[in-house]
Structure formats: C-alpha cells, structure tokens
Amino acid sequence: MGIRPWASGPSFDGKGEYSYHDGPTSSVPMAPPTHPDSRFSGTTELPNTVEKTAGAVQDKLNKE
C-alpha cells in the first residue's frame, strides 16, 4: 500500500499530531463482548425456540 496522506499530520486544533496504524498497537487482549440489557434492546440470550415457546404461552394466557 502506498502513502496515505490523509492518515497522518497535524491535528485540527494544532495541538498535536495523528497517525494511522495498520493493526493493533498493543498486545492487550480484547475485552469480551458486552450483553445489552434485554429491557432496552428486546433481545435475550435464550435460544430462539425458547423465546418462541415462551411467547406462545404468553399469548395463550393473555387471550381474551
């Protein structure tokens, strides 16, 4: 790959420099993925078949 003129230079505020690094710059391991709160995202970690069964049971119980 060639030189990337957009990948380094003075910062926009003029107080420093920025540069592009191709790949990780440290050997620190990545953190595990986070699990969103199901009250906000509407998804859970349960398998889809369990969710479908639970939804069907709730529909039967709330049927008028």
MDTraj code that builds the backbone (N, CA, C; nanometers):
import mdtraj as md
import numpy as np

residues = "MET GLY ILE ARG PRO TRP ALA SER GLY PRO SER PHE ASP GLY LYS GLY GLU TYR SER TYR HIS ASP GLY PRO THR SER SER VAL PRO MET ALA PRO PRO THR HIS PRO ASP SER ARG PHE SER GLY THR THR GLU LEU PRO ASN THR VAL GLU LYS THR ALA GLY ALA VAL GLN ASP LYS LEU ASN LYS GLU".split()
xyz = np.array([
    [0.0838, -0.1180, 0.0000],
    [0.0000, 0.0000, 0.0000],
    [0.0882, 0.1242, 0.0000],
    [0.0374, 0.2259, -0.0619],
    [0.1141, 0.3487, -0.0726],
    [0.0987, 0.4368, 0.0491],
    [0.1567, 0.5529, 0.0389],
    [0.1480, 0.6504, 0.1468],
    [0.0055, 0.7048, 0.1509],
    [-0.0458, 0.7163, 0.2697],
    [-0.1809, 0.7689, 0.2882],
    [-0.1709, 0.9120, 0.3413],
    [-0.1858, 1.0123, 0.2560],
    [-0.1699, 1.1497, 0.3025],
    [-0.2758, 1.1902, 0.4048],
    [-0.3904, 1.1253, 0.4030],
    [-0.4973, 1.1569, 0.4970],
    [-0.4767, 1.0877, 0.6310],
    [-0.3781, 0.9969, 0.6410],
    [-0.3637, 0.9127, 0.7589],
    [-0.2660, 0.9654, 0.8627],
    [-0.2087, 1.0802, 0.8404],
    [-0.1208, 1.1377, 0.9417],
    [-0.1071, 1.2869, 0.9148],
    [-0.0689, 1.3566, 1.0191],
    [-0.0485, 1.5002, 1.0041],
    [-0.0841, 1.5739, 1.1304],
    [-0.0858, 1.7059, 1.1213],
    [-0.1198, 1.7844, 1.2400],
    [-0.2679, 1.7700, 1.2733],
    [-0.2987, 1.7742, 1.4032],
    [-0.4387, 1.7662, 1.4443],
    [-0.5112, 1.8942, 1.4048],
    [-0.6414, 1.8856, 1.4024],
    [-0.7202, 2.0006, 1.3579],
    [-0.7083, 2.1196, 1.4518],
    [-0.6862, 2.0922, 1.5811],
    [-0.6737, 2.2038, 1.6746],
    [-0.5304, 2.2567, 1.6823],
    [-0.4364, 2.1919, 1.6098],
    [-0.2983, 2.2380, 1.6063],
    [-0.2181, 2.2050, 1.7300],
    [-0.2724, 2.1219, 1.8205],
    [-0.2025, 2.0918, 1.9459],
    [-0.1340, 1.9553, 1.9452],
    [-0.1363, 1.8861, 1.8349],
    [-0.0746, 1.7541, 1.8313],
    [-0.0714, 1.6991, 1.6908],
    [-0.0424, 1.5704, 1.6800],
    [-0.0367, 1.5014, 1.5514],
    [-0.1194, 1.3745, 1.5607],
    [-0.1659, 1.3256, 1.4479],
    [-0.2355, 1.1978, 1.4440],
    [-0.1719, 1.1124, 1.3363],
    [-0.1872, 0.9800, 1.3518],
    [-0.1325, 0.8894, 1.2520],
    [-0.2153, 0.7615, 1.2463],
    [-0.2094, 0.6950, 1.1328],
    [-0.2817, 0.5709, 1.1081],
    [-0.1913, 0.4530, 1.1426],
    [-0.2457, 0.3533, 1.2143],
    [-0.1726, 0.2314, 1.2460],
    [-0.2467, 0.1153, 1.1826],
    [-0.1772, 0.0391, 1.1018],
    [-0.2377, -0.0759, 1.0350],
    [-0.2351, -0.1957, 1.1296],
    [-0.3400, -0.2128, 1.2062],
    [-0.3480, -0.3232, 1.3015],
    [-0.3374, -0.2733, 1.4444],
    [-0.3446, -0.3657, 1.5403],
    [-0.3396, -0.3264, 1.6815],
    [-0.2041, -0.2661, 1.7179],
    [-0.2067, -0.1726, 1.8098],
    [-0.0827, -0.1081, 1.8519],
    [-0.0384, -0.1559, 1.9893],
    [-0.1102, -0.2498, 2.0493],
    [-0.0703, -0.3043, 2.1788],
    [-0.1009, -0.4536, 2.1818],
    [-0.0514, -0.5200, 2.2825],
    [-0.0753, -0.6634, 2.2949],
    [-0.1818, -0.6942, 2.3997],
    [-0.2558, -0.5937, 2.4408],
    [-0.3621, -0.6133, 2.5391],
    [-0.4751, -0.6916, 2.4725],
    [-0.5249, -0.8003, 2.5359],
    [-0.6325, -0.8780, 2.4741],
    [-0.7631, -0.7989, 2.4691],
    [-0.8449, -0.8291, 2.3709],
    [-0.9748, -0.7619, 2.3584],
    [-1.0664, -0.8036, 2.4720],
    [-1.1467, -0.7135, 2.5164],
    [-1.2453, -0.7441, 2.6203],
    [-1.3554, -0.8307, 2.5605],
    [-1.4223, -0.9118, 2.6432],
    [-1.5324, -0.9927, 2.5898],
    [-1.6472, -0.9024, 2.5459],
    [-1.7303, -0.9497, 2.4527],
    [-1.8410, -0.8667, 2.4071],
    [-1.9401, -0.8404, 2.5204],
    [-2.0011, -0.7266, 2.5150],
    [-2.0996, -0.6926, 2.6181],
    [-2.2342, -0.7524, 2.5819],
    [-2.3192, -0.7644, 2.6813],
    [-2.4530, -0.8176, 2.6610],
    [-2.5525, -0.7075, 2.6954],
    [-2.6254, -0.6579, 2.5966],
    [-2.7180, -0.5480, 2.6236],
    [-2.8301, -0.5907, 2.7164],
    [-2.8825, -0.4964, 2.7891],
    [-2.9946, -0.5214, 2.8794],
    [-3.1182, -0.5498, 2.7950],
    [-3.1811, -0.6654, 2.8151],
    [-3.2941, -0.7055, 2.7319],
    [-3.4142, -0.6121, 2.7493],
    [-3.4181, -0.5380, 2.8594],
    [-3.5295, -0.4428, 2.8778],
    [-3.5205, -0.3281, 2.7772],
    [-3.4005, -0.2994, 2.7279],
    [-3.3820, -0.1911, 2.6321],
    [-3.3771, -0.2398, 2.4883],
    [-3.3140, -0.3544, 2.4652],
    [-3.2927, -0.3984, 2.3281],
    [-3.3989, -0.4951, 2.2782],
    [-3.4747, -0.5584, 2.3685],
    [-3.5786, -0.6516, 2.3278],
    [-3.5250, -0.7871, 2.2858],
    [-3.3963, -0.8131, 2.3080],
    [-3.3388, -0.9429, 2.2759],
    [-3.2807, -1.0049, 2.4016],
    [-3.2769, -1.1359, 2.4040],
    [-3.2198, -1.2071, 2.5174],
    [-3.1168, -1.3065, 2.4670],
    [-3.0488, -1.3720, 2.5588],
    [-2.9501, -1.4717, 2.5215],
    [-3.0118, -1.6109, 2.5100],
    [-3.1425, -1.6215, 2.5291],
    [-3.2093, -1.7507, 2.5181],
    [-3.2147, -1.7945, 2.3721],
    [-3.2100, -1.9262, 2.3481],
    [-3.2243, -1.9726, 2.2093],
    [-3.3607, -1.9315, 2.1533],
    [-3.3679, -1.9125, 2.0234],
    [-3.4887, -1.8649, 1.9578],
    [-3.6088, -1.9557, 1.9850],
    [-3.5899, -2.0880, 1.9909],
    [-3.7022, -2.1797, 2.0147],
    [-3.7626, -2.1570, 2.1523],
    [-3.6790, -2.1276, 2.2508],
    [-3.7291, -2.0997, 2.3853],
    [-3.8118, -1.9716, 2.3836],
    [-3.7635, -1.8693, 2.3156],
    [-3.8378, -1.7436, 2.3080],
    [-3.9714, -1.7626, 2.2372],
    [-3.9734, -1.8409, 2.1308],
    [-4.0983, -1.8655, 2.0584],
    [-4.1987, -1.9383, 2.1466],
    [-4.1518, -2.0388, 2.2203],
    [-4.2406, -2.1132, 2.3096],
    [-4.2941, -2.0226, 2.4200],
    [-4.2063, -1.9431, 2.4785],
    [-4.2489, -1.8516, 2.5845],
    [-4.3506, -1.7508, 2.5307],
    [-4.3296, -1.7012, 2.4108],
    [-4.4243, -1.6074, 2.3504],
    [-4.5589, -1.6719, 2.3240],
    [-4.5582, -1.7976, 2.2775],
    [-4.6832, -1.8692, 2.2518],
    [-4.7601, -1.8906, 2.3814],
    [-4.6897, -1.9247, 2.4883],
    [-4.7552, -1.9445, 2.6191],
    [-4.8144, -1.8126, 2.6671],
    [-4.7412, -1.7053, 2.6545],
    [-4.7918, -1.5744, 2.6971],
    [-4.9137, -1.5355, 2.6149],
    [-4.9111, -1.5624, 2.4855],
    [-5.0264, -1.5307, 2.4005],
    [-5.1497, -1.6093, 2.4450],
    [-5.1326, -1.7376, 2.4785],
    [-5.2456, -1.8197, 2.5236],
    [-5.3002, -1.7695, 2.6558],
    [-5.2123, -1.7299, 2.7473],
    [-5.2562, -1.6829, 2.8796],
    [-5.3273, -1.5476, 2.8727],
    [-5.2873, -1.4640, 2.7778],
    [-5.3449, -1.3296, 2.7670],
    [-5.4594, -1.3232, 2.6668],
    [-5.4997, -1.4385, 2.6130],
    [-5.6066, -1.4418, 2.5139],
    [-5.7399, -1.4082, 2.5791],
    [-5.8201, -1.3270, 2.5143],
    [-5.9499, -1.2892, 2.5711],
    [-6.0603, -1.3755, 2.5182],
])
top = md.Topology()
chain = top.add_chain()
for i, resn in enumerate(residues, 1):
    res = top.add_residue(resn, chain, resSeq=i)
    for name in ("N", "CA", "C"):
        top.add_atom(name, md.element.get_by_symbol(name[0]), res)
traj = md.Trajectory(xyz[None], top)
